[in-house]
């Protein structure tokens, strides 16, 4: 059976993962309205991955004979001004999630819950990738500035991103 404190922080993490999906969907709606359908695709794929992340934790709690406690999901910000601002928020949010995952790892260590500690290692690696992806888009946006042709090409590149279900175990 899962440690009670660890179960509580994992339930909180489920909420954060589902909130992340809401946030990315809000960003996707902004991009759709702006006619940046590739950016919209990128954020929709990201939203699906965040749901996967929440469901992986959900399944882990159940597998550990714990109790899943779903809480209300906060409404995300919906007003954005430009792609750069959105991706700066993406990076800021992913850093927040990284800190939260690190807290899960730390508590798992403190509570000597080695199964959860091993489980959370996948999330730690995933967060390195999430932050790098956001920084990559920010770097390109900075490089291009306000050049519309370059923004068009980046939009096309981001439109090629395909969803692949995330799984903890294959």
N, C-alpha and C positions, 0 to 999 in steps of 0.2 A: 504494500500500500504506500502511496505517495505521502511524503511529509506535508503536514498541514500548511505550514508557512510557504513552502515551495508551491503547493497547489494554489494558494491564494495569489502569489505573484504570477504564476502561469495563467490563471484566469484573467488577471489584469492585462497580461500580454496578449491574450486572445482579443480583448477589446481594442488594444492599440493596433493590432494587425488589421482588424476590420475597419477601424477608423481610417487607417492608411488607405484602404481600398476606397472608402468614401472620398477621401481627399483627392486621390488620383482620378476618380470619376468626375469630381468637380473641375479639376484641371482639364480633363478631357473635354468637358462641355465648353469650357472657355476656348480651347483650341478649335473645336468644331465651329463655334460661332465666328472665330477669326479666320476660318477657311484654311487652317493649318492641320489638315487631316492626317498627315504623318505624325506630327506631334501628338495629335489626339490618339492615334493608334498606339504610340509608345506608352502613353499614360493609361490607356485601357488595358494593355498587356500587363502593365505594372499593377493595376488594380486586381486583376485576376490572380497574379502571383501573391499579392497580399492576402487574398482570401485563402489561397492554398496554405500560406504560412499560418494563418489562424486555425485552419482545419487540422493541420499537422499537430499543433499543440492540443487542440480539442481531442483528437484521437489518442494522443500520448496520455493525457489525463485519464481517459476512459481505460486505456490499456493498463495503466498503473492502479486501477481500481479506485480512482479518485472521483471527485464530483465536479462536473463542469458547471460553472455559474456564469451565465451570460448577463451582461449589464447593458444599459442603454448606451448607444453610440452617439457621441457628440456630433453635431452638425459641423461640417468643415467650412473653411473659408471658401467663398465662391467668386470673389471679385479679384481679378488679376489685371495687370496693365500691359505686360509684354512677355514674350518667351523667356527672356533672361530672368525676370522677376520670378516666374514660375519655377524655373530650374534652380534658382537660388533657394527658393522655398523647399524644393524637392531635396536638395542637399541638406538643408537645415533639419528637415523632418527625418531624413535617414540617419543623421547624426544623433537625433533624439532617440530613435529606435535602437541604434547601436548602444547608447548609454543604458537603455532599458534592458536590452539583452545581456549586457555586461552585469547588470544588477541581478538578473536571474542566475547567471553563472556564479557570481559572488555568494549569493544566498545559498545556492546548491552546495558550494564548497563549505560554507559555514555550518550548514545543517548535515553535512556528510551524506548528502543524497547523490551518490556517485552515478546512478543511472541517469538522473536528470542532468547532472553536470556533463556527462558524455553526450546526451541528447542535444544539449544547447550548443555544443561545439559546431554543429551544422549551421546554426543560426549566426554564430560569430563569423564564420567563413562567408556566409551569404551577405552579411552586412558589409564586409570589405568590398564585395562585388557591387552592392547597391550604391555605396558612396562613390566608388570609382566610376560607375556608369553616369551618375549625375555630374561629377566633375568633368567627365569627358564631353558631355553636351555643353556645359558652361564654357569650357575651353574653346570649343568650336564657335559658340555664340560670341565670345569676346573677340576671337580672331576675325570673324566676319563683320562685326559691327552692325551697321544698318544696311548693309549691302543686300538688296532684295534677291538677287540671283543666287547668292550663297545661301540665304535663308531657304529659298526654294529647294536647293539641292539637299540641305540638311533635313528639310521636311520630307523629302523623298526618301532619304536614307532611314529616317526614323519610322517611316511607313512600312519598311521592310521587316521590322521586328515582328517575330512570330511568337505566339504564346506556346509555351511548353509547360505542362503541369509539373509543379514542384512536388517531389515526394521525398520523405525522409529515408525511407527504405525502398529499394527497387524490388 
